[in-house]
Amino acid sequence: MQKFNKKEYIESIKSLHSADQADSIESLPFELQSSILKTHTKNFHPDFIAYLREETRDDILHMIPNKQLVNLIKYLDLDDAVEILGDFETKELVQILSKLGSQQRERIEESLKYDENSAGRLMNRDYLSIKSNLTVGELIDQLRNSRRGPKDFYNIFIVDDQNIPIGYVPSGRVLRSKRSKKLKEIIYKDIHVIKSDEKIEDIAYTFRQYGLVSAPVVNLDNKMIGIMTVDDVVEIDHEESEDDMRKLGGLFVNDFYKGAFTSATSRFIWLGLNLLTAILASLVIDVYSDQLQQMIAIAVLMPIVASMGGNAGTQAMTIYVRAIATKNWKYQWFCAFFNNGINSLLLV
């Protein structure tokens, strides 16, 4: 087996994208991860920690020296920093926050007050909001002269005097309009607002349903406090979908990178439950052992019936779960339930 060359490895990842660097470090054994991150973190892009998988992130972050970890977090977007710091224990969190700048620390602390997987926790506080009385030329000049706000943006949100969103203007429409044109003349008023306590499942549905690129997040007073963008929603919704799929298979964590003992422990509950149900089925068969001896054909049909019943049940469950996810279950749910029940009986 070829010996691992740390120097060659460091050289090979320097030019990689942050996401590829995260994948690379995750694929290494624990000892090599620890050795590289303790001494060569500076060779990684600062935002590589934002691409680490949730199931491995905690272990990897604790390998990075505290001073270097703080430097990495300083470069992260607010939503990424909040997602990472939200997993830390209170004592560690306080230590890290105390070493950040006052503005970044205050914004992170404000986001951490919201529930996990809510819009308030996941939103980005870097956004553009302006009044509708400006002209296109004034807006462009203001963007050029100001360093505040996000580097990249899709929409410019229009707010009233109370900071309540009333519409938006796509950046492309701004660039194609004359400098003298008022923003209120090119505004889109059909705006979809997200409440700060709204859950990610409902946010993802809103983005899919209306084809949104970004949407304003408002507090209880309907005042704008941040935005959700489609890239963040897609990423988080994908993570939620993966989590749901694992739970359907009885896996509560992704143990692909875990050790054999840890993996076996996480699967034991589900496998133990399956074992109990199998024993129960065997006891039922034992009750009718005399009849089975008289009619051997019944014993032949038992695995067929069990298999068909399981497949029909899985199909029906998939349909129901998908209907709930897409919010179609509200409409004619009784008819759908009845039809799928009849289909399952016919298939069995």
N, C-alpha and C positions, 0 to 999 in steps of 0.2 A: 504493500500500500504506500502510495507516494506521500512523503512528509509535507505537512502544511507549511507554506512559506508566507509568513505574515507580511513581509515587505512587498512581495508580488501581489498579494491580495489587496493591500492598501492602494497600490498603484492602479490596480484594475478597476476599483470602484470610484476613483476620484472623478471621472468624467461621466458617471452614470447619473440618471435622473434620481431625485430624492426617493421616489416610490421604489425604484429598482435597488437602491441602496438598502432600503428597509427590508425588502424581500431577501436580499443577499445576507444581511446580518441575522435574520430570523432563521435561515437555513443552516447556520453553523451550530456546532455543539455548544453546550452551555459554557464550557471552559474557555473556548476560543472567543465566544461573545464577550465574556468578562474581560479577557486579556486585551482585546482590541479596543473596547469602549473605554477602558480605564486610561489608556495612553494615546489613543489615536482618534478621539472624537472630533478633533479639529479638521480631520480629513473628510468628514461627512458634511453634506449640505445641512444648514441649520434646521430646515423643516423636515428632515427625514423622519423625525420622531412622530410627525403628524400622520405618516403613512403606515405606522406599525399596526399590526392586527391587535384587536382588543385583548385577545386571550394571551398574547405574549408581551404586550406593551409594558405592563407593570413590572415584570421581571427584568426586562431590558433597561427600563428607565432607572431602576435601582442599581444598575451596574455603572451608570455614568456618574462621575464625581459631581457633587452638589454644585460647585462653582460653574462647571461646564454646562450642567443642566440648566441653570439659570440663564446663562448666555444663549442657549438654544431657544428657550421659551421667549426671550426678548424679541426674537426675530419672527415668531409665529403670528399669524392672524389671530384676532381676538377669539373667534369661535373655536379654532384649533387649540389655543392655549386653555380655554375653559374646559374643553372636552378632556384634555390630558390631566389638568390639575384637579378635575372633579373626582378622579379616582384615588387621590392621595389622602392619607390620614390627616386629621386636623393639625397635629403637631408639625408634620412635614410640610403641609400646605402653608402654615403660618411662616415657617422659616424661609420658604421660597418666595412668598409674596413680599416679605420684608426686604428682599434684595432687588425687587423690581422697581421701576420708576413709579412715582406717585400716581400719574395719570393711568398707566397700564394697570397698576394694582387696583385702583378704584373701580375701573371698568370690569375687571375680572371678578372682583368681590360682588359687584352689583349683579352680574350674570349668574353667579353661583347661588344667589338667593332664590332663584327660580327652581322649580322641580326638574328632575332629570327627564330628558326627552320632551320637554316643553319648548315652545317657541322662544320664550324668554331666555332659556339656557343655551339654545342652539343658534340664535340669531347673530348676525354680524352688526356691530354698532357703527361701522364705517359706511356711510351712505351719503347721498346727495339729496337734500331737500331745500327747495327755494320757493319764493312767492311767485304768483302768476303775473305780477305787474312788470316783470323784467322782460327785456327783448332778447332775442337770440344772440345778438352781438354782445350785449352786456353779460349774458351768461357765459359765453365763450371766453371773454376777457377775464371774468371772475375766476373761471376754472384755471386759466393760464397763470394768473398772478397768485393764486392761493395754493398752499401746500396741504391744506386740510382736505379730508375726505379720502375715499379709496383711490388706488392707482388705476384700477380697471372697474368699469361699471357698465350695466346694460341700460337701465332706465334712470331718469331723473324725476324724483317725486315732487309733486306740487302740494304745498300745505297752505292752510289759511293762517290768520293771525294767532290762532290758538294752537298751532302746530298739529292740526288735524289733517290727515291726507285727503285731498279732494280729487286727485288724478295723477297722471304721470306722462312724461314725454320720452319716447325712445331716443337713445343717443343718435341713431341714424337719421331720425327726423330732424333733430337739431342741426346736424351737419348739412342737410340738404335744404334748409330753410334760409331765407334772406335774413340778414343781420337786423333789419328794421322790424321784423315781424314779432309781435307779442307772443309770449309763451301761452297765454290763455287762448290764442287762436289755433294752436296746434296740439292742445292738451287732449289726452284720452281720459274721459271721466268714468269709464267703466273699470273701476278699480276694485280688486279683491283684497280685503284687509284681513290680517291674521291676528287673533288675540294672543297676548303674551302667555296665557296659560293653556293654549291649544296644544294638543298632543301631535307627535310626528306623524301618526297614521292619518289624522284628519288633514294635516298640512300637505302630505303627499297626495292625498285624494284631490285636494283643491288644485294643486299644480297639474296633476294629470287631467282632471276634468276640464280645466279652462286653458290648458296649454301655456302656463305662466313661465316667464323667465326669472322674474323676481317679484316680490310682494312685500308691502310694508307691514311691520309688526307694531301694534299699538298696545298701550297699557289700559287699565280699567277706565281711564278718562278719555279713551280713544285718541290720545296723543301719540305721535309717532316716536318710537324709541329704537328702531332698528329695522333690518330687512332680512328676509330669507331669500336665497338664490337657488336656482334649479340644481346647480352642481352639488350644493350641500344637501339638498333634499334627496337627490338620487343616491348619494353616498350613504346617508343615514338609513334611507328606506331599504337599500340593498342589504345593509347590516341587519336590519330588523327582519327582512325576509329570510336571510340565512339562519338567523336565530330561531325563527318559527319552524323552518325545515328541520333543523337539528332536534328541536323538541318533539316533532312528529315521530322521529326515529328514536326518541328516548335519550338523546344526547343533550345535556344542558350546557356543555361547553364544547368548543372545538378542540379536541385532544390530539390533533394530528402531530403537534409539536411537543406533546407531553410524554413523560416516561410511561413505561408499561404499568407500573403500580398505580400511578395517578389516573391513567386511562381506565384501568379495570375498576377502580373505586368509583369513578363517575358513572360508569355503565351498570354497576351492580344493582342499583335500585330498580331500573327498568327491566333488566334481565331477571331479577328476582321476582318481580311482579308477573312477568311472562311465565316463569316456572310455576308459580302458584296457580295461574289459570290453566296451565297444561295439566297439573295434578288434579285440579277440580274436574276437568273434562275426562280424565282417566277414571276418576271415581264414578262419574255418571255412566260411563261405558261398563264399568264393573257391575253396576246395579242390574244391567240388562245382559249379563254374560250368558245366562241360560238361553235367552231368545237368540243371541248371536250364534250359539252352538247349533241351534236348530236351523237357522237360516244364514248360511255362510255368505250369501250374496249381500246381506246388509253390511257385513264387515268390509266387503270390497268397496261399497259405496260411501262409507264414512269419510275417508280422506278427500274424496271428490266433493262431497257436500260441504265439508269444512273449508276447502280451498275456494270453492265458488262463493260461499257465503262471505269469506274474508275479502275476496276481490270486489264483490258487489258492495260491501260496506265501505271499503276504501274509496271506491269511485264516488259513492254518494257523499262521503265525508269531504272529498276533494271539491265537489260541486258546491256544497254548502259553505265551506271555508272560503272558496273563491268568491262566492256571492256576498259574503260578509265583508271581505276585503275591498270589494268594488262597490259596496253599499247598495247592491241590487236586491238584498234580502227583504227590504222594506215593501217591495211591490209584489203582490200576489204570492206571498211566501207560503201560504197554506196549499195552494195548487201545486207549487213546485215541490213541497214536502210530500204531498200525496202521490204525485207522479213518480218521483224518485223511489218512494216506498214500493209502489207497484212494480217498477222496473227491477228493483232489487229482488223482489219475490219471484218474478218471472225468470230472472237469470239464475237464481238458486234452484 
